[in-house]
Amino acid sequence: MYVMNFNETAEVILEHCFKLSILKKNAEEKKKKAIINSVIIAALRADMTLDDLKECILDVNNGKIIDCLFFKKGGNLFDTYINSKWIKFAKELFNQRSVGLGTPNAASGEGELMFLFLCKDIKKPKSGDLQIGNEIFELKGEGTRVMSNIRGSDFRKKTIVVCKEFNLIPNEANRTGLDAVEIEKEQHLDHWKKELAKLSLAGQKDFINKWLGCLDNEDHVDAVVKIFRNGQFIYNIFLKELVKILYSIMVSSSSFDKFIILGDGTNVKIIGGDVEDFNKRVDSGEIILRSDYFRINQDYPVGWYID
């Protein structure tokens, strides 16, 4: 059993954070304490002594811990791109979500502290999660969502208007009992197939196009062509086109160059701001659609979980 002197360890951590610009020297004490605590917890869980921590920091300064080729290729972060000597510590840091990096009342995402603390070439940008050179990276852990800008409550109102325009009957939302146009939810699929059958094929396509347009006020004729295969509404293709639109919205309204789906770190996907590349990966099944985040009675933006 060993003892890690807290005050001495805190000084070593702070000095490292100042040197790498993880923290400013005049940062709030709350932020300093949060990062100190996160690093110490990770070090203790990794069975490290203070000397081990000092050695690790020396390796950081010499660029010996993280191979930044990871940010181009993805894959297994820990087995391929982390110095084996420090994998245990890196994994513990990976799981730390410190308020020292986030906004005053929000914690950082998984992986963020690990990258910043273990690589001198990775910085914290003003907007986004990480920066290497001129590239901005957005990190997403498990339960990744691609998001629109429209709130669920507003999306419900807009789609109800579209529904009335075509003289269709809304479904009844499961929990709230509200009228809604939840075509994205499989439990309402039978209802919407019956409603669509009331329209001509051209009318069906027009209705779906306008429903999708409620997300971004854009026309989605090309997506609709794919959704209606052989004159039939194909639900699985509808979901894929919906997620593609959500990603396109997120790219156009954000300032990142690459979107990183970290998951648990074993099968990381690096996605650029190239929407077409994202679309191909959705179509191929490399990007997996999980479940919706369409909360029609709430003021959260609508979105979809992906892996």
C-alpha positions in Angstrom: 0.0 0.0 0.0 1.2 3.5 -0.8 0.3 7.0 0.1 -0.1 9.8 -2.5 0.4 13.2 -0.8 -2.6 15.2 -1.9 -1.1 18.7 -1.8 2.0 17.7 -3.6 0.1 15.7 -6.2 -2.3 18.6 -6.7 0.6 20.9 -7.4 2.0 18.5 -10.0 -1.3 18.2 -11.7 -2.0 21.9 -11.8 1.5 22.7 -13.1 0.9 20.2 -15.9 -2.5 21.6 -16.7 -1.2 25.2 -16.8 1.7 24.1 -19.1 -0.7 22.4 -21.6 -3.3 25.2 -21.3 -5.9 22.8 -19.9 -6.4 25.4 -17.2 -5.6 29.1 -16.9 -3.7 30.1 -13.8 -6.6 32.5 -12.9 -9.3 29.8 -13.5 -12.0 29.4 -10.9 -11.0 27.3 -7.9 -14.0 25.1 -8.6 -12.5 24.2 -12.0 -9.1 23.6 -10.6 -10.4 21.3 -7.8 -12.6 19.4 -10.2 -9.7 18.5 -12.5 -7.3 17.8 -9.6 -9.9 15.4 -8.1 -10.6 13.7 -11.5 -6.9 13.1 -12.2 -6.2 11.8 -8.7 -9.1 9.4 -8.8 -7.9 8.1 -12.1 -4.4 7.7 -10.8 -5.5 5.9 -7.7 -7.7 3.6 -9.6 -4.7 2.8 -11.9 -2.6 2.0 -8.8 -0.2 4.8 -9.6 2.2 6.5 -7.2 3.1 10.2 -7.4 6.4 9.2 -9.0 4.4 7.2 -11.6 2.3 10.3 -12.3 5.5 12.4 -12.7 6.9 9.9 -15.1 3.7 9.8 -17.1 3.7 13.6 -17.4 7.3 13.4 -18.6 6.2 11.0 -21.3 3.4 13.4 -22.2 5.9 16.2 -22.6 8.0 14.0 -24.9 4.9 13.0 -27.0 5.1 9.3 -26.0 1.6 8.4 -24.9 -1.0 9.1 -27.6 -0.5 8.5 -31.3 -2.5 11.2 -33.0 -2.9 9.1 -36.1 -6.0 7.9 -34.2 -7.8 11.1 -35.2 -7.5 10.1 -38.9 -8.2 6.4 -38.7 -10.2 5.6 -35.6 -10.5 1.9 -34.5 -9.4 0.6 -31.1 -8.1 3.6 -29.2 -6.5 1.7 -26.3 -5.0 -1.3 -28.1 -3.6 0.7 -31.0 -2.9 4.3 -30.1 -2.1 4.5 -26.4 1.4 3.6 -25.0 0.8 0.2 -23.3 2.6 1.5 -20.2 -0.2 4.0 -19.5 -3.3 2.2 -20.8 -4.8 1.6 -17.3 -4.4 5.3 -16.4 -5.7 6.3 -19.8 -8.8 4.2 -19.4 -9.5 5.6 -16.0 -9.1 9.2 -17.3 -11.3 8.3 -20.2 -14.2 7.7 -17.8 -13.8 11.0 -15.9 -16.3 13.7 -16.8 -14.9 16.8 -15.1 -16.8 20.1 -14.6 -13.3 21.6 -14.8 -13.5 21.4 -18.6 -17.1 22.1 -19.2 -19.3 25.1 -18.8 -19.9 26.2 -15.2 -22.7 23.7 -14.6 -21.9 21.0 -17.1 -19.3 18.3 -17.1 -17.0 17.4 -20.0 -17.7 14.4 -22.2 -16.0 11.0 -21.9 -12.5 11.0 -23.2 -12.0 14.7 -23.2 -9.9 15.0 -20.1 -7.8 11.9 -21.1 -6.9 13.4 -24.5 -6.1 16.9 -23.1 -4.1 15.5 -20.1 -2.1 12.9 -22.1 -1.2 14.7 -25.3 0.6 18.1 -25.5 -0.6 18.5 -29.1 -4.3 18.4 -28.2 -5.9 21.6 -27.0 -9.3 22.8 -25.8 -10.8 25.2 -28.4 -13.2 28.0 -27.7 -15.9 26.0 -29.6 -15.9 22.2 -29.8 -14.2 19.6 -27.7 -10.7 19.2 -29.0 -8.3 20.9 -31.4 -5.2 19.6 -33.1 -3.6 22.2 -35.3 -6.4 23.9 -37.2 -8.8 20.9 -36.9 -11.7 21.0 -34.4 -13.1 17.6 -33.1 -16.5 16.9 -31.6 -16.4 13.9 -29.2 -19.4 11.7 -28.6 -19.4 8.8 -26.2 -21.9 6.0 -25.9 -25.4 7.0 -26.6 -24.4 9.4 -29.4 -27.1 11.6 -30.8 -27.3 13.5 -34.1 -29.5 16.5 -33.5 -31.7 19.0 -35.3 -32.2 22.5 -34.1 -35.9 22.3 -33.8 -37.5 21.6 -30.4 -39.7 18.6 -30.0 -42.7 20.7 -29.1 -42.3 22.9 -32.1 -41.8 20.0 -34.4 -45.1 18.5 -33.2 -46.9 21.7 -34.0 -45.4 22.0 -37.5 -46.1 18.4 -38.4 -49.7 18.7 -37.1 -50.2 21.6 -39.6 -48.9 19.3 -42.4 -51.2 16.5 -41.3 -54.2 18.8 -41.4 -53.2 20.0 -44.9 -53.5 16.5 -46.2 -56.7 15.7 -44.1 -55.0 12.9 -42.3 -55.6 11.7 -38.7 -52.8 12.2 -36.2 -51.7 9.4 -34.0 -52.2 9.6 -30.2 -48.8 9.9 -28.4 -48.3 7.0 -26.0 -47.5 8.8 -22.8 -49.2 12.2 -23.2 -52.2 11.4 -25.3 -51.4 14.4 -27.4 -52.2 14.4 -31.1 -48.9 13.9 -33.0 -47.4 12.9 -36.3 -44.9 10.3 -35.1 -44.0 8.6 -38.3 -40.6 7.9 -36.9 -41.9 5.6 -34.1 -42.4 2.0 -35.1 -45.3 1.6 -32.7 -47.3 4.0 -34.9 -46.2 2.5 -38.2 -49.5 0.7 -38.8 -51.5 3.9 -38.2 -49.4 5.8 -40.7 -49.5 3.2 -43.4 -53.3 3.3 -43.2 -53.2 7.1 -43.3 -50.8 7.2 -46.2 -53.0 4.7 -48.1 -55.7 7.5 -48.3 -53.4 9.5 -50.6 -52.3 9.0 -54.1 -48.6 8.0 -54.5 -47.8 11.6 -55.4 -49.7 12.8 -52.3 -47.8 10.3 -50.1 -44.5 11.6 -51.4 -45.5 15.2 -50.9 -46.7 14.5 -47.4 -43.4 12.8 -46.3 -41.4 15.5 -48.0 -43.2 18.2 -46.0 -42.9 16.2 -42.8 -39.1 15.9 -43.3 -39.0 19.6 -44.2 -40.3 20.4 -40.7 -36.9 19.6 -39.5 -35.0 22.2 -41.5 -37.4 24.0 -43.8 -35.7 22.4 -46.8 -37.0 20.3 -49.7 -36.1 16.6 -49.5 -37.4 15.2 -52.9 -34.2 13.1 -53.4 -34.7 11.4 -50.0 -38.4 10.8 -50.7 -37.5 9.0 -54.0 -35.4 6.5 -52.0 -38.1 6.1 -49.3 -40.8 5.1 -51.8 -39.3 2.0 -53.4 -41.6 0.4 -56.1 -44.4 2.7 -55.0 -44.2 1.6 -51.4 -43.3 3.5 -48.2 -40.2 1.7 -46.8 -39.9 2.5 -43.1 -36.2 1.4 -42.7 -35.1 3.6 -45.5 -37.2 6.5 -44.1 -35.3 6.2 -40.9 -31.9 6.3 -42.7 -32.9 9.4 -44.7 -34.2 11.0 -41.5 -30.8 10.5 -39.7 -28.9 11.8 -42.7 -30.9 15.0 -42.6 -30.3 15.3 -38.9 -26.5 15.0 -39.4 -26.6 17.5 -42.3 -28.3 20.0 -40.0 -25.8 19.4 -37.2 -22.8 19.9 -39.6 -24.2 23.1 -41.0 -24.9 24.6 -37.6 -21.8 23.5 -35.8 -18.1 24.5 -36.1 -16.4 21.1 -35.9 -14.2 19.5 -38.7 -14.6 15.9 -37.5 -17.2 14.1 -35.5 -15.8 11.2 -33.3 -18.0 8.4 -32.1 -16.0 7.1 -29.2 -18.3 4.5 -27.7 -16.3 2.6 -25.2 -13.1 3.3 -27.1 -12.8 -0.2 -28.8 -14.4 0.7 -32.2 -14.1 4.4 -32.7 -15.5 6.0 -35.8 -14.1 9.2 -37.2 -16.6 11.1 -39.3 -15.7 14.2 -41.2 -18.0 17.1 -42.0 -18.5 15.4 -45.4 -22.2 14.7 -45.3 -22.0 12.4 -48.3 -19.4 10.2 -46.5 -21.7 10.0 -43.5 -24.6 9.1 -45.8 -22.6 6.2 -47.4 -21.7 4.9 -44.0 -25.3 4.9 -42.9 -26.4 3.1 -46.1 -23.6 0.5 -45.7 -24.6 -0.2 -42.1 -21.3 1.0 -40.6 -23.2 3.6 -38.7 -25.9 1.9 -36.8 -29.3 3.5 -36.0 -30.4 2.9 -32.5 -33.5 4.8 -31.3 -35.2 8.1 -31.7 -35.0 11.2 -29.5 -38.2 12.9 -30.7 -39.7 14.2 -27.5 -42.8 16.0 -28.9 -43.9 17.4 -25.5 -40.5 18.8 -24.5 -38.3 21.7 -25.5 -35.3 19.5 -26.4 -34.1 19.4 -30.0 -35.2 16.3 -31.8 -32.5 13.7 -32.7 -31.5 10.1 -33.1 -29.1 7.8 -31.3 -26.4 6.2 -33.4 -23.4 4.0 -33.0 
